[in-house]
Amino acid sequence: MSRSDPTYPDPRELRRRPRVCPASWHQRLRPVVTLWEYRKIDLTAARGDGQEIEWLNQAGAEGWELVRITDNNVAYLKREMASGSSKGAANHMTRGARPI
């Protein structure tokens, strides 16, 4: 970069700029904490004709991410909580799934 380059800052212009950081600089330095809500689906309650896949696909369409399926066929899912949501972690059940 040279001084003839139009993107090169003019030293006189740099001196005119205030040397304070913008008011939001501290917000950019804060670590981002992601809040999650959780859901579990009892896959043993499925009819056996692929219904468990339908439940998981429906949950995925709603924004849920599969975390794990346990040995006893319980699917654990999570999704990021909407910003501004003050509710705690939720235990959602898919239609047709029985509570655990």
C-alpha positions in Angstrom: 0.0 0.0 0.0 1.4 3.4 -0.9 0.3 7.0 -0.2 -1.0 7.3 -3.8 -3.4 4.4 -3.1 -6.9 5.8 -2.4 -7.4 3.3 0.4 -4.3 4.5 2.2 -5.4 6.7 5.2 -4.4 10.3 5.2 -2.3 10.9 8.3 -4.0 14.3 8.9 -7.4 12.5 8.8 -6.1 10.0 11.4 -5.3 12.8 13.8 -8.8 14.2 13.5 -10.5 11.0 14.5 -11.4 10.6 18.1 -9.3 8.0 19.9 -12.1 6.5 22.0 -13.6 3.1 21.3 -17.2 2.9 20.3 -19.7 2.4 23.1 -20.3 -1.2 22.1 -16.7 -2.3 22.1 -17.1 -4.2 25.4 -20.1 -6.2 24.0 -17.9 -7.6 21.2 -15.4 -8.8 23.8 -17.9 -10.8 25.9 -17.9 -14.5 25.4 -21.1 -15.7 23.7 -23.2 -18.1 25.8 -25.6 -20.2 23.8 -28.8 -21.2 25.6 -30.3 -24.5 24.6 -33.7 -26.1 25.2 -33.9 -29.9 25.3 -36.4 -32.5 24.2 -36.6 -36.2 24.5 -38.6 -38.7 22.4 -39.3 -42.3 23.5 -38.8 -44.2 20.3 -40.1 -47.4 21.7 -43.6 -45.9 21.6 -43.4 -45.9 17.8 -45.6 -48.4 15.8 -42.6 -49.9 14.1 -43.5 -48.9 10.5 -40.9 -46.0 10.4 -42.9 -43.8 12.7 -39.8 -43.0 14.8 -38.1 -41.7 11.6 -41.2 -39.5 11.0 -40.9 -38.1 14.6 -37.2 -37.4 14.2 -37.7 -35.7 10.8 -40.6 -33.6 12.2 -38.4 -32.6 15.1 -35.6 -31.7 12.7 -38.0 -29.6 10.6 -38.8 -27.7 13.9 -35.1 -26.9 14.4 -34.2 -29.7 16.8 -30.8 -31.4 16.5 -30.4 -35.0 17.5 -27.8 -35.3 20.3 -28.0 -39.0 21.1 -30.1 -42.1 21.0 -29.6 -44.1 24.2 -29.6 -47.9 24.5 -33.2 -47.9 25.7 -34.3 -46.0 22.5 -34.7 -42.5 23.9 -33.7 -39.8 21.5 -32.3 -36.6 23.1 -32.5 -33.4 21.0 -31.5 -29.8 21.5 -32.1 -26.5 19.8 -30.9 -23.0 20.4 -33.3 -20.9 22.4 -34.8 -17.9 20.7 -33.0 -14.7 21.7 -34.9 -12.9 24.4 -36.6 -16.0 25.6 -36.6 -16.2 29.3 -38.1 -19.6 29.8 -36.0 -22.4 31.2 -35.0 -25.6 29.5 -38.1 -27.4 28.2 -39.0 -31.0 28.0 -41.0 -31.2 24.7 -42.8 -34.4 23.6 -43.6 -35.2 20.0 -47.2 -36.0 19.1 -47.9 -39.6 19.8 -44.8 -40.1 21.9 -45.4 -41.1 25.5 -43.8 -39.3 28.4 -40.7 -40.9 29.9 
